[in-house]
Amino acid sequence: MRYELMLPHQIRRAIAENWPVVLPLGVLEYHGEHMAIGMDTLAVVKTLDLFEKEADIVILPPFYYGAASYAVAPPEGSGSVQVGGNQLAPFAEELFYSLLRIGFRNIHAIIHHQTENFTAGMPTDLAFKTAGRQAIFRFLERQRGEGWWGSEAMADYYSGHASGENFFNWVQVHPLMPAAMSGKYPFDHAGIGETSLMLALCPEAVDAGYFAANTGWYTATAPDASAEMGRKGVAMILDHLRAVLSA
C-alpha cells in the first residue's frame, strides 16, 4: 500500500502484522542522452510496484534527492542534482525516528545508485545506514531510558541476538541489485544493464533515438539493451526483495 493513501486503521494493521515499510531511495543523475535522470530511483519504484502485487508492504513516497555527485557529468544542462551525505543524514535520522515512533519495526530503504560499492558504502547509503542506527539508539533511550542496555532486562541480549531478535534490524538499507547478481546480470551506468531495466520497467524513460548522441564510454553498450534482458534482471531483483523484505 502507498503510505500517503493509507488510513489510520490500515497503518495500525500494518504495525500489528509487521509489514515491511520500504523507502525507495535514489538520486537524480545524468544517465546519458538516451535515458531519464531518475533512472536509479525509478528502478526501485517500478520494481516495488511489482513486488506489491504479491506481498503486504507499505511503500513510502520515494526520495530522489540523494548524493548523485558530479562524477559522471557537471550539472549544467545535464540535470544531476547533488545533496551531500552530511545534509542527508539529519533528514534520514528524523524520518526513521518518526517511523519508529509511529510503531513500525520492519523498515527498509532500497537503493540502486553506486551500489557496486555497497559493502564499503557510498555517500547516500552510508548516510541512511548511519541515520538508521542513530534513530534506533535515540528511540530506545527515549523509550527505555539511559542505561537500557546494561539493565537486567537485557541479560538475554546475546542469546536473543543469535536467534535473530535484533532491534538494530528495525531499520535496514539494501541494494536493489545484490552482490549475488554479479556475473549474472550486467551492472553498469546507463549501459546495456540499466537501459534494459528501464525498457522492462519504465520504457518511457528511454529514447533510442538519442543513442547516437551519447559520447560517454559508459553508454557504449546501451544500443544492445532489450526489454527481454531487463525482465531477466527484474526477476532476479524480485527474488532478492522476497528474501530481504520477509517479515
N, C-alpha and C positions, 0 to 999 in steps of 0.2 A: 504494500500500500504506500502511496505517496504521503509523506508525513504532513505536508501542508493541507491535505484534503481529509485528514483523519479527524474524527470526533473524539471527545474525551473518553467515552466508553470503549472505543476501539484502541486508544492508547493504553488504557488500563488492561485490556485483554492482551495486548502485545507484551506488556510488562509481565503479567501473570504467566504467560506461556513462553517467556524468554525468547521472543522473536529476535533474529538478527536485525540490528539497526545499522544501516550502511550509508556512509558518506561517499559519493563519487568525488574523487579528489584529482585535480589536474591543473592544467595551465592553458594559456593562450599563446601559441608559439608558431612561428613560421615553419611550414611543412612543404616548402617548395611552391611553385606557381600553380600546381595542379590540385592542391588539397587544402581543405579548410583549416584555419588556425586552431580550431578547437578539437582537433583530432584526438589528442591524448585523453581528454575528458570525455568526448563523445564515445570513444571505445568502451569506457567504463559504463557510461549511462545506458548505451544501447544493449550491452551485454546483460546488465541488471534488468532491463526491460524483459529480456527472455527468461532470466532466472526467476523473476517474479511470477511467471506463469506456472511454475512448478513448486513453489515453496512460499510459506508465510514469511514475509520480510517487510521491514519498514525502510523505505528509500528516502533519505533526506534530500533536500534541494542540493544540486551539485555545486561544488566550489571550484571555480575556474581560475582563481587568481593566485596560483602558486608561483614558485620561483622558476620561471621559464629560462632565465639567463639570456644573454645575447651571444652565446657561443656559436649559434648557427648563423645568425644574421643580425645586423643592427636593427633597431625597432623602426627607424624612419621608413615609412612606406611598406614595411613588411608585416606589421601588426603584432609583433611579440610584446607581451605585457609582463614586466618583471616586478615581482614583490618579494623582497628578500626574506630569508628564513627567520631573521631576527624580528621582523614585523609579523610573520605568520604565527610564530609560537604563542604570543599572548592571546591572539584571536582563537587559536585552536584549543588552548587550555580553557578559556571561558566557554567555548562550545561544548567540549567534552564534560566539563564540570556541570554545566546546565543539564546535559543529558543524564548524567548520574543523579542529579537532584530530582529529575522527573521520575526516575526509577529504573531506567534501562541498565542492564548488566551484560549486554551482548553487543557491544558497539564496535564497528569496524569502519576503517577508511580503506578504500581500494584506489590505487594509483597506478598509472601506466608510465608517466614521464620519468625518464632516466633510470628505469628500474633494472637495467642490466648491471647496475652497481648497487642493487638493493641491500646486499649483505653489509657492505661498508656504509651505505647510506649517501643520499644526496640532499641538498638543502630543503626541499619540500617535505619529503618523507621523514627526514630527521627532525624537522620542526614539529611535525604532527606526532611522531613517536614520543619525543620528549614531552610534549604537551599532554599526551595521554597519561604518562607516568605522573607528571606533576598534578594533574587533575585528580587522579586516584588518591595520591598521598593527601592532597588537600581535602578531598571529600571524606576520607577515613578519619582524619584528625577532627574534622567538624562533627562527624557522626559519633566517634568513639572517644575523642579527647586525646590530648598528648599522652604519650606513653602507651598507646593502644597495643602496639606490637609486643611490648615487654610484659603485658599483663598475663595473669594465669589463664585467662580465657583463650589465649593464643598458644597454649602449650602444645597443641596438636598441629601447629602450623606446618612443620616439615613433613609430617606424615600425610596431612591433607594436601600439601603441595605436590607430593609424589603421586597422589591418586588423581590429580587434576583439579583440585579445589584451590584455584589460584585467583585471587581478586585482581591481580595485575593483568589477567586476561580479560577483564571487563572492557578494556579499550585496546584494540589491536589495529595495526596497519599492515596491509598486504599488497604485493604487486599484482597487477591484473594477469600478467604472464609469469608464472613461477619458473624457477631455475630448471625444473624438470622438463620444460618445453624446449630447452636449449638443444639444438641439433634436430629437432622435430618440426620446428616452425621458425622462419627467419625473423630475428629481432633486428630491427633497423630503425632509421629515422626517415620517413617519407619515401622509403624504397618499396620493394615488392611486398614485404610483410605488412607494413602499416597500410599501404594502399589497398591491399587485398582485404584487410579487416574492414576498411571503410566501404569497399564495394559490397561486402556482405552485410554490414550492419547499417550503413548510412550512405547509400550511393550518391545522394545529393551533395555529399561533401567532397566528391571527386569530379574533376572535369578533365577528361582525357585529351581534350583539345589543347591543353596547356602543357602537356608532357614536353613538347619541343622547346618551350620557353624556359625550362629548367636549366640551370648552369652548375648546381652543386653536385659533387661526386656522389653524395648520399642519395640522390634521386635517380641515379643511372638505371637502376633495375625496376623503377616504378612502371614503365610501359609493359612489363611482363606480368603485372598483377592480374588477378582474376577473382571474381566472387567465389568461385569454387574453392580456390586455395584459402580465401578468407573464412569460408564456412568450416573448413578443417581446423583452422586456428580457433574459431569461436567454440567448436565442440570441445577442444582441449581446455579452453578457459572455463567453460561451464563445469567441466569435471573438477577443476581446481576450486571454483567457487562452492561447489557442493561439499567439498572437504573442509574448507576454512569457515564456511558460514553455517555449519551444523550447530544446532543449539545444544 
